[in-house]
Amino acid sequence: MTYRVEFSEAAALDLEQLYDFALQRELESETGDLDIPERAMQAIKDCMAFLESSPFACRKAGSSSFIRELVIPFGRTGYVALFEIVDSSTVIMGAIRHQREDDYH
C-alpha cells in the first residue's frame, strides 16, 4: 500500500523557516557550509518518502493511533515531523520542528 503525503500550510511554512534558519546560521558561522541547508531539506524529503509506505511504523503522539511523529536524523540532532494518517491512502503533515524547539502538540 502506498500513501500520499500532503503538507498542511503550517508544515509548508515550517519547512521554509527551517531552511531559512539553517541558511542564516551557516552565513553567520566562521566555517559556514552553505550545503547544510540543502542537505537538511534532503534528509527531510528522504524521510517523507518513508511515510509513503510505512506511516504506522512511526511513534504515536498522543491518544490517537492516527496522530504520529517521525524522527528525522540530521547531524547531531535532527527534526521531528507531526502527521496524521487520515485514511487508507493519505498522510497529512501537520508540523515539522527542529528537535531542540519547543513542543508543537
C-alpha distance (Angstrom), angle and dihedral (degrees) to the residues before:
residue distance angle dihedral
M1 . . .
T2 3.78 . .
Y3 3.79 124.7 .
R4 3.78 125.9 -153.5
V5 3.82 111.1 -130.7
E6 3.79 114.1 -146.2
F7 3.79 128.2 -178.1
S8 3.78 124.4 -133.9
E9 3.79 115.6 -136.3
A10 3.79 88.6 -105.3
A11 3.81 92.6 53.4
A12 3.81 91.3 48.2
L13 3.81 89.1 52.7
D14 3.80 89.7 47.5
L15 3.82 89.6 56.9
E16 3.80 91.4 51.7
Q17 3.80 92.0 48.4
L18 3.79 92.8 47.6
Y19 3.80 91.0 50.9
D20 3.82 92.5 46.7
F21 3.81 91.7 48.1
A22 3.82 92.8 49.9
L23 3.80 91.4 46.9
Q24 3.80 93.4 48.8
R25 3.80 91.2 47.5
E26 3.80 91.6 52.9
L27 3.82 92.9 45.4
E28 3.80 89.6 54.3
S29 3.79 96.5 45.5
E30 3.79 123.3 92.6
T31 3.78 91.9 -127.3
G32 3.81 97.1 35.9
D33 3.77 113.4 -178.7
L34 3.79 107.5 -162.5
D35 3.81 90.7 -167.2
I36 3.81 91.2 69.0
P37 3.83 96.7 79.5
E38 3.82 90.0 50.8
R39 3.79 92.2 47.2
A40 3.80 90.4 49.1
M41 3.81 91.0 53.1
Q42 3.80 90.1 47.5
A43 3.81 90.7 52.1
I44 3.80 89.3 52.8
K45 3.82 92.0 47.9
D46 3.79 91.3 48.7
C47 3.79 91.2 54.0
M48 3.79 91.3 46.5
A49 3.80 86.5 60.0
F50 3.81 87.5 58.3
L51 3.81 89.0 59.8
E52 3.79 90.3 58.2
S53 3.78 89.2 71.1
S54 3.81 108.3 18.6
P55 3.81 116.2 26.9
F56 3.81 92.5 143.2
A57 3.81 89.5 60.2
C58 3.82 89.8 71.6
R59 3.79 122.4 90.4
K60 3.79 120.4 -90.3
A61 3.79 117.1 -108.5
G62 3.76 106.8 -155.1
S63 3.76 134.2 -25.1
S64 3.81 98.1 -42.1
S65 3.79 119.3 85.3
F66 3.80 88.2 -146.8
I67 3.83 98.3 58.6
R68 3.78 108.8 77.8
E69 3.79 144.7 161.4
L70 3.76 129.4 -130.8
V71 3.80 117.2 -155.8
I72 3.80 110.5 -144.6
P73 3.80 112.6 -162.8
F74 3.79 117.3 -145.7
G75 3.78 126.1 158.6
R76 3.80 113.9 -39.5
T77 3.79 92.8 -24.6
G78 3.79 127.9 9.3
Y79 3.78 139.9 -175.6
V80 3.78 139.6 -64.1
A81 3.80 122.3 -143.2
L82 3.79 121.9 -158.7
F83 3.80 114.3 -153.0
E84 3.78 143.2 163.6
I85 3.77 127.5 -137.5
V86 3.81 99.0 -139.9
D87 3.80 100.2 178.5
S88 3.79 142.7 -20.5
S89 3.80 92.2 -66.6
T90 3.82 108.9 26.1
V91 3.79 136.6 73.4
I92 3.81 119.2 -177.1
M93 3.80 117.4 -154.9
G94 3.80 107.2 -141.3
A95 3.81 103.9 178.3
I96 3.78 142.2 -9.3
R97 3.78 121.5 -157.1
H98 3.76 138.7 173.7
Q99 3.81 108.5 -105.4
R100 3.78 90.9 -115.7
E101 3.81 94.5 54.8
D102 3.79 124.1 99.8
D103 3.77 119.4 -84.3
Y104 3.81 116.6 -76.5
H105 3.81 101.0 -162.4
